[in-house]
Amino acid sequence: MTKDEELSRYMILIENYKEQLNSLDMQYSYLQAAIADYNKALEINPNDYNTYGRRGWAKFNLRDCTGAIADFNKALEGNHD
């Protein structure tokens, strides 16, 4: 492989990494916005146990395991099936 071909190959890899990082940034922003919306919904109706579960999954995906567990436990309080 020539140096130009090798450089071209690495430039393609760099572009792919940039796209992946942009995607991760968007996912992070989306999850943060979702948590903010769930917080507002729970202020209005603190007994909406499904929303605790959804917020728990968003927190879990952001690696906030402590927050996720607290939300999952709260969601289970309302699950009497």
JOURKA-V593785 format. One record per residue. N is the residue number from 1. PHI is phi in whole degrees, -180 to 180 (NA if undefined). NEAR is the number of other C-alpha atoms within 12 Angstrom. D_FIRST is the distance of its C-alpha to the first C-alpha in whole Angstrom. Layout:
n=N phi=PHI near=NEAR d_first=D_FIRST
n=N phi=PHI near=NEAR d_first=D_FIRST
//
This chain:
n=1 phi=NA near=8 d_first=0
n=2 phi=-77 near=8 d_first=4
n=3 phi=-63 near=9 d_first=7
n=4 phi=-65 near=10 d_first=8
n=5 phi=-66 near=11 d_first=6
n=6 phi=-65 near=12 d_first=6
n=7 phi=-62 near=13 d_first=10
n=8 phi=-61 near=14 d_first=11
n=9 phi=-61 near=15 d_first=10
n=10 phi=-69 near=14 d_first=12
n=11 phi=-64 near=14 d_first=15
n=12 phi=-65 near=14 d_first=15
n=13 phi=-62 near=14 d_first=16
n=14 phi=-62 near=14 d_first=18
n=15 phi=-62 near=14 d_first=20
n=16 phi=-64 near=14 d_first=21
n=17 phi=-64 near=14 d_first=22
n=18 phi=-61 near=14 d_first=24
n=19 phi=-63 near=14 d_first=26
n=20 phi=-65 near=14 d_first=27
n=21 phi=-65 near=14 d_first=28
n=22 phi=-62 near=14 d_first=30
n=23 phi=-64 near=14 d_first=31
n=24 phi=-64 near=16 d_first=32
n=25 phi=-61 near=15 d_first=34
n=26 phi=-66 near=14 d_first=36
n=27 phi=-63 near=17 d_first=37
n=28 phi=-60 near=20 d_first=38
n=29 phi=-63 near=17 d_first=40
n=30 phi=-62 near=18 d_first=42
n=31 phi=-67 near=25 d_first=43
n=32 phi=-63 near=24 d_first=45
n=33 phi=-65 near=18 d_first=46
n=34 phi=-63 near=24 d_first=47
n=35 phi=-62 near=30 d_first=49
n=36 phi=-61 near=19 d_first=51
n=37 phi=-67 near=19 d_first=52
n=38 phi=-63 near=28 d_first=53
n=39 phi=-59 near=24 d_first=55
n=40 phi=-64 near=17 d_first=57
n=41 phi=-62 near=20 d_first=58
n=42 phi=-74 near=23 d_first=59
n=43 phi=-65 near=14 d_first=61
n=44 phi=-75 near=12 d_first=63
n=45 phi=-137 near=14 d_first=63
n=46 phi=-70 near=19 d_first=62
n=47 phi=-100 near=18 d_first=63
n=48 phi=-86 near=24 d_first=60
n=49 phi=-68 near=25 d_first=59
n=50 phi=-64 near=24 d_first=56
n=51 phi=-67 near=31 d_first=55
n=52 phi=-61 near=37 d_first=55
n=53 phi=-64 near=30 d_first=52
n=54 phi=-64 near=30 d_first=50
n=55 phi=-65 near=37 d_first=50
n=56 phi=-60 near=33 d_first=49
n=57 phi=-66 near=28 d_first=46
n=58 phi=-63 near=32 d_first=45
n=59 phi=-64 near=30 d_first=46
n=60 phi=-59 near=24 d_first=44
n=61 phi=-68 near=23 d_first=41
n=62 phi=-93 near=24 d_first=41
n=63 phi=68 near=16 d_first=41
n=64 phi=-93 near=19 d_first=45
n=65 phi=-67 near=17 d_first=46
n=66 phi=-63 near=16 d_first=50
n=67 phi=-65 near=23 d_first=50
n=68 phi=-64 near=25 d_first=49
n=69 phi=-62 near=22 d_first=51
n=70 phi=-60 near=21 d_first=54
n=71 phi=-68 near=32 d_first=54
n=72 phi=-64 near=26 d_first=53
n=73 phi=-63 near=19 d_first=57
n=74 phi=-64 near=24 d_first=58
n=75 phi=-63 near=25 d_first=57
n=76 phi=-69 near=21 d_first=59
n=77 phi=-59 near=18 d_first=62
n=78 phi=-92 near=18 d_first=62
n=79 phi=-93 near=15 d_first=61
n=80 phi=-109 near=7 d_first=65
n=81 phi=-81 near=5 d_first=64
//
